[in-house]
């Protein structure tokens, strides 16, 4: 088995320079000389991308901070800047304004939120791509690709067996003529458009009263089609892009994420990040409410 | 019922109380924004640990501070999630009930005895620094312990 190591500082900076559209955080991180893994050996020069292969243990090149996306989806943070304003429909804006988020320019105090995440509800897709996307494992066979997320030990399946993308219908999808109900992680179908690029479309997710798009309260609906592009840049890297097309909430498609990942050592044992309802409740009783001036018996 | 304590009072109950300018190296929190806290200054508070809650979404240290008039104030301060803290060099059993600690926090704006931890100093001089922003770390040097070599 070939042991893979994270990039050296030089290689990291070169790659980040090549992907100038990536986050400022990535660049700052690289310039600080911080490495994905202390003590790792110098990495070899990356080779060509393997043919139709996304498998591996992946980490954001810019570090954990890039994947956390606390301030909103990575490519369009909810920071009040005009260039990051989303093209809401009137209904989309209404749904956004009904969300009381703990992050972003419209954040509320910890005790005032209504983020389903804080009850440990499933994040669903595509929010899973925008909440603590840290160490991510991908396994694949000729029929399907499994994406294993670190947060809450969640996973989803991308079918690559040649099936058609299901047709969206009220309350779910028609897959091969058979009705299937909406799912937290939807129905994903992928197609290799060349030997290094997989395009994945996902439909049939949960409605906007059950899931959010990001931690700043941006909405996503059950009429969304999410397109992801997984592109193997070389033997050590993969670019993961996501575009939201949700006519119920947004007037036009927009890019929510474009993150470069590098392969981690295959021996990497991943830390659990479960959302425990008991722990979450205790956290708010002990801390969140006090920070918000809410009376509690937690202390 | 939550006991209210002003930030000003908290400063006076802390033995080496002082205000420090923060140098802008506070790590990003994933669970909530920072605006409930005064990120422009820090408090140093001495107390006795009553609980170390190592869990998501954020770890908590509970500690009791004795005021000059003998009252006990129950403080709660948070770090980041365990996955972040491991990368910053913290461990699940780093703090134990009874530990004497000096905790530097960014206090809540509302004056309650809660805050975000900048660092914890123990009586033996050991220091846990929450500002070690190693957000690029995957923790491999920790996770790989015991793994076979190829």
Boltz contact constraints between the chains, C-beta under 6 A:
constraints:
  - contact:
      token1: [A, 1]
      token2: [B, 150]
      max_distance: 6.0
  - contact:
      token1: [A, 3]
      token2: [B, 150]
      max_distance: 6.0
  - contact:
      token1: [A, 29]
      token2: [B, 136]
      max_distance: 6.0
  - contact:
      token1: [A, 34]
      token2: [B, 136]
      max_distance: 6.0
  - contact:
      token1: [A, 36]
      token2: [B, 136]
      max_distance: 6.0
  - contact:
      token1: [A, 36]
      token2: [B, 138]
      max_distance: 6.0
  - contact:
      token1: [A, 37]
      token2: [B, 138]
      max_distance: 6.0
  - contact:
      token1: [A, 37]
      token2: [B, 140]
      max_distance: 6.0
  - contact:
      token1: [A, 38]
      token2: [B, 141]
      max_distance: 6.0
  - contact:
      token1: [A, 39]
      token2: [B, 141]
      max_distance: 6.0
  - contact:
      token1: [A, 59]
      token2: [B, 138]
      max_distance: 6.0
  - contact:
      token1: [A, 63]
      token2: [B, 135]
      max_distance: 6.0
  - contact:
      token1: [A, 63]
      token2: [B, 136]
      max_distance: 6.0
  - contact:
      token1: [A, 64]
      token2: [B, 135]
      max_distance: 6.0
  - contact:
      token1: [A, 65]
      token2: [B, 28]
      max_distance: 6.0
  - contact:
      token1: [A, 65]
      token2: [B, 135]
      max_distance: 6.0
  - contact:
      token1: [A, 68]
      token2: [B, 30]
      max_distance: 6.0
  - contact:
      token1: [A, 70]
      token2: [B, 28]
      max_distance: 6.0
  - contact:
      token1: [A, 70]
      token2: [B, 30]
      max_distance: 6.0
  - contact:
      token1: [A, 102]
      token2: [B, 32]
      max_distance: 6.0
  - contact:
      token1: [A, 102]
      token2: [B, 33]
      max_distance: 6.0
  - contact:
      token1: [A, 103]
      token2: [B, 33]
      max_distance: 6.0
  - contact:
      token1: [A, 107]
      token2: [B, 33]
      max_distance: 6.0
  - contact:
      token1: [A, 109]
      token2: [B, 36]
      max_distance: 6.0
  - contact:
      token1: [A, 110]
      token2: [B, 32]
      max_distance: 6.0
  - contact:
      token1: [A, 264]
      token2: [B, 138]
      max_distance: 6.0
  - contact:
      token1: [A, 265]
      token2: [B, 140]
      max_distance: 6.0
  - contact:
      token1: [A, 267]
      token2: [B, 144]
      max_distance: 6.0
  - contact:
      token1: [A, 267]
      token2: [B, 147]
      max_distance: 6.0
  - contact:
      token1: [A, 268]
      token2: [B, 140]
      max_distance: 6.0
  - contact:
      token1: [A, 268]
      token2: [B, 143]
      max_distance: 6.0
  - contact:
      token1: [A, 269]
      token2: [B, 143]
      max_distance: 6.0
  - contact:
      token1: [A, 271]
      token2: [B, 83]
      max_distance: 6.0
  - contact:
      token1: [A, 273]
      token2: [B, 83]
      max_distance: 6.0
  - contact:
      token1: [A, 279]
      token2: [B, 55]
      max_distance: 6.0
  - contact:
      token1: [A, 283]
      token2: [B, 57]
      max_distance: 6.0
  - contact:
      token1: [A, 286]
      token2: [B, 60]
      max_distance: 6.0
  - contact:
      token1: [A, 286]
      token2: [B, 76]
      max_distance: 6.0
  - contact:
      token1: [A, 287]
      token2: [B, 60]
      max_distance: 6.0
  - contact:
      token1: [A, 287]
      token2: [B, 76]
      max_distance: 6.0
  - contact:
      token1: [A, 287]
      token2: [B, 78]
      max_distance: 6.0
  - contact:
      token1: [A, 287]
      token2: [B, 114]
      max_distance: 6.0
  - contact:
      token1: [A, 290]
      token2: [B, 2]
      max_distance: 6.0
  - contact:
      token1: [A, 290]
      token2: [B, 112]
      max_distance: 6.0
  - contact:
      token1: [A, 290]
      token2: [B, 114]
      max_distance: 6.0
  - contact:
      token1: [A, 291]
      token2: [B, 36]
      max_distance: 6.0
  - contact:
      token1: [A, 291]
      token2: [B, 108]
      max_distance: 6.0
  - contact:
      token1: [A, 291]
      token2: [B, 114]
      max_distance: 6.0
  - contact:
      token1: [A, 293]
      token2: [B, 110]
      max_distance: 6.0
  - contact:
      token1: [A, 295]
      token2: [B, 1]
      max_distance: 6.0
  - contact:
      token1: [A, 295]
      token2: [B, 2]
      max_distance: 6.0
  - contact:
      token1: [A, 296]
      token2: [B, 2]
      max_distance: 6.0
  - contact:
      token1: [A, 299]
      token2: [B, 2]
      max_distance: 6.0
  - contact:
      token1: [A, 299]
      token2: [B, 74]
      max_distance: 6.0
